[in-house]
Amino acid sequence: MLNELLPERISKALDNIKYSSLCELRLRAESPIVVNSMGKNYYLKDDCISENIEGSLSVSMGVLQSTMQKLSKYSLYSINDQLIDGYISYDGGIRVGVCGEVVSNDGKVKTIKNISSLNFRFPHEIRNCSLGIYQYIYDGDIKNTLIISPPGAGKTTMLRDILYQLSTRLNLINILVVDERQELTNLFDGKEISKVQNVDVYDNCSKKFAFNNGIRSMKPDVIVTDEINIDRDIDDIENALTSGVKVFASIHASSVFELKSKKGMKDIIDKGLFDRYIVLSCANGIGTIEGVYNQNLKLIGV
C-alpha cells in the first residue's frame, strides 16, 4: 500500500491491514508510526498492529521530506495553495494533513517547510450507509441538510452516499458537487473514481468560486459540499440556501449545542435555512447516527 510514496518496509507492513478498516496513517519524524483502524489507534509493526510500542516502525525526517516530494510529484510549488491550508490531496481521494514550520509574511501564511508530521486519511465508500436517514432528507421534497460530526466520525462518507442515493433515486435532477479538497467524488485528471449520475463537479477550488459561478452557470437543483468554514463560507452557503437551491453540507461539531455556539451559525439557525441537522459520532463505530433534528433543532429521529 502506498508503494510509490513510502519505503518498502512501511508499505509492506501496511499491506497486512485490510484497507476497508484503515482510517489514518500518521508519520511523525523520529517517532513510532501510528495507524487508526476502525476508529482505534495502534502502532505499526512489520507483521501486525499493536497497542504495545515495542518493535514499532518509525520514520526519519528524511523519509518525510522524500514523501513530500513524491506527494507533490516533485513540484512543491504546484501544491502550495493546498499546503498553506495544511493538507495535500492525493490520488483516490486520500487527503494528507501536514505539520511543520509555518512561513508567514505580514500575518499571511506563505508555505509550510521542514515537514515534521504527515497524516494520511483514507476515504471509504460505504454504499447505503445513508439509508437510515434518507426518509428525513427526502419525503417528496429535498431537505436542506447539514451533517454535524467531530473529525473522523464519518461525515464525508455519509455525504458521499447521500450524493449517490440522490443521483440514482431522483431521475434527472442536476447536482453540483463543490469538492474543495478532492474527497467527495475522488476526481483526478477529469475522471471520477466513483461515478454517479447527473453530477457536475467543481474540484480543488474555493467554495466562493464554485458557489458564485455554479449557481449562475450550471443551474443546479442541489449542491453538495463538505466541511463548511464558518468564517469563510457562511455567506456563500446562505446565498445558496436563499436562491432556491437545495444544499447538503457538513461541519465540525459534536452536538447541536456545540453547533449553536459557533459564530455565524446562530443567524442560519434562527432563519431556519437548514431543514435537517444530522449528528454523527463514533460511539458505536464510525458514522453512528446520534440524532436527526428539524430546522428548529427539535429531535425527530435517531
SVG drawing of the C-alpha trace seen along z (x, -y; Angstrom):
<svg xmlns="http://www.w3.org/2000/svg" viewBox="-44 -43 61 54">
<polyline fill="none" stroke="black" stroke-width="0.4" points="0.0,0.0 1.3,-3.5 4.3,-1.7 5.0,-4.7 5.3,-7.0 6.7,-5.1 9.8,-3.0 9.3,0.7 9.3,1.8 6.5,-0.5 4.4,0.2 4.7,4.0 3.6,3.6 0.6,1.6 -0.3,4.5 -1.1,6.6 -4.0,4.2 -7.4,4.6 -7.9,1.4 -11.6,1.2 -10.6,0.9 -7.8,-1.6 -8.8,-5.2 -5.5,-7.0 -1.7,-6.6 0.4,-9.1 4.0,-9.6 6.0,-11.8 9.7,-12.5 11.8,-10.2 8.6,-8.8 6.7,-5.5 4.2,-5.2 0.6,-5.1 -2.4,-3.8 -6.1,-4.2 -8.0,-1.1 -11.8,-1.0 -11.6,-4.2 -8.8,-3.0 -5.1,-3.9 -2.3,-1.3 1.4,-1.2 2.6,0.2 4.9,3.2 6.4,5.3 3.8,8.1 0.9,6.6 -0.5,3.5 -0.4,3.3 -1.1,1.1 2.4,2.1 5.1,-0.4 7.9,2.1 9.2,3.1 7.1,0.4 8.3,-1.1 9.3,-4.8 10.3,-7.3 13.1,-9.8 12.9,-13.5 14.5,-12.5 11.7,-10.0 9.1,-12.7 10.9,-15.1 11.1,-12.4 7.5,-11.5 6.6,-15.2 8.5,-15.4 6.6,-12.3 3.2,-13.6 3.9,-16.8 5.2,-14.9 8.4,-16.7 6.9,-20.2 6.1,-21.6 5.2,-24.9 2.4,-23.2 0.7,-22.2 1.4,-25.3 -2.2,-26.6 -3.2,-23.4 -0.1,-23.3 -0.9,-26.7 -4.3,-25.2 -2.4,-22.4 -3.1,-19.5 -2.3,-17.8 -4.8,-15.9 -3.6,-12.6 -4.9,-10.0 -8.0,-8.1 -9.4,-10.8 -6.6,-10.4 -6.0,-13.6 -2.7,-14.2 -2.6,-16.6 0.7,-18.4 2.5,-19.9 5.9,-21.7 7.4,-25.2 4.9,-27.7 6.4,-30.6 4.4,-33.8 4.7,-37.3 2.6,-40.2 0.4,-37.6 -0.3,-35.7 0.8,-32.1 3.1,-31.6 4.0,-28.0 5.0,-25.2 8.5,-23.8 10.6,-21.4 7.7,-19.0 7.6,-17.1 4.3,-15.2 2.1,-13.7 -1.4,-12.3 -2.9,-10.2 -6.7,-10.0 -8.2,-7.2 -11.7,-7.7 -14.1,-4.8 -17.3,-4.3 -19.9,-2.6 -22.8,-2.1 -26.3,-2.6 -24.9,-3.9 -27.3,-6.9 -30.4,-4.8 -31.2,-5.2 -31.6,-8.9 -32.9,-9.1 -36.6,-9.4 -35.6,-12.5 -33.8,-14.2 -36.3,-13.3 -40.0,-12.9 -41.1,-14.1 -39.2,-17.3 -35.4,-17.5 -34.4,-18.9 -31.5,-21.3 -29.3,-19.2 -26.3,-19.9 -24.2,-16.9 -22.6,-17.5 -19.7,-15.5 -16.3,-15.7 -13.3,-15.0 -13.1,-11.3 -16.7,-10.4 -17.9,-9.7 -19.5,-12.9 -17.7,-12.7 -18.6,-9.0 -22.2,-9.9 -22.3,-12.8 -20.8,-10.7 -23.5,-8.1 -26.2,-10.8 -24.8,-12.1 -25.1,-8.5 -28.6,-8.0 -30.0,-11.3 -28.3,-10.9 -29.7,-7.4 -33.1,-7.7 -34.2,-11.1 -34.2,-11.0 -32.7,-13.9 -32.0,-16.3 -28.9,-18.4 -26.4,-18.0 -23.4,-20.3 -20.6,-18.9 -18.3,-21.5 -15.3,-19.3 -12.8,-21.7 -10.5,-19.1 -11.0,-16.4 -12.7,-13.9 -16.3,-13.6 -16.0,-12.4 -12.3,-11.4 -11.9,-13.4 -8.5,-13.2 -7.4,-14.0 -11.1,-14.7 -12.2,-11.2 -14.5,-10.2 -13.4,-7.0 -16.9,-6.6 -19.1,-7.5 -22.6,-8.9 -25.3,-10.2 -26.3,-13.7 -23.5,-15.3 -21.2,-18.2 -18.1,-18.8 -16.1,-21.8 -12.8,-20.2 -9.9,-21.7 -11.3,-25.3 -12.7,-27.6 -16.4,-27.4 -16.8,-31.1 -15.7,-30.5 -17.8,-27.3 -21.0,-28.7 -20.9,-32.0 -20.2,-30.6 -22.0,-27.3 -25.4,-28.8 -25.3,-31.1 -23.7,-28.9 -24.7,-25.3 -28.2,-25.9 -28.1,-23.1 -31.1,-21.7 -28.8,-20.5 -25.4,-21.5 -23.3,-19.0 -20.2,-20.2 -18.0,-19.2 -16.6,-20.9 -18.1,-24.4 -15.6,-27.0 -17.8,-29.4 -15.6,-32.5 -15.0,-32.0 -18.0,-30.1 -21.1,-31.1 -22.2,-34.0 -22.0,-31.8 -23.9,-29.0 -26.6,-31.4 -26.9,-32.8 -27.4,-29.3 -30.0,-28.5 -32.0,-31.6 -31.6,-31.1 -33.9,-28.2 -31.1,-25.7 -31.1,-22.7 -27.8,-22.3 -26.2,-19.3 -23.1,-20.2 -21.1,-19.2 -19.5,-21.0 -17.2,-20.0 -19.1,-19.9 -20.0,-17.2 -23.6,-18.2 -26.3,-20.8 -25.4,-22.6 -21.8,-23.0 -23.1,-24.0 -25.2,-26.8 -22.1,-28.2 -20.3,-28.7 -20.0,-32.3 -22.1,-32.8 -24.3,-29.8 -26.9,-31.5 -28.3,-33.5 -28.6,-30.5 -30.4,-28.5 -32.7,-31.4 -33.7,-31.8 -34.5,-28.1 -32.4,-27.8 -31.4,-24.2 -34.4,-21.8 -32.4,-18.9 -29.4,-18.6 -27.9,-15.2 -25.4,-14.4 -22.8,-11.7 -20.3,-10.2 -18.0,-7.2 -20.0,-5.9 -20.9,-2.6 -18.4,-2.8 -17.6,-5.5 -20.8,-7.0 -23.1,-6.3 -26.2,-8.4 -26.8,-10.3 -29.9,-12.2 -31.8,-13.9 -33.1,-17.4 -35.5,-19.7 -35.0,-23.3 -35.9,-24.3 -33.3,-21.8 -36.1,-19.6 -35.1,-15.9 -37.2,-14.0 -35.2,-10.7 -32.2,-8.6"/>
</svg>
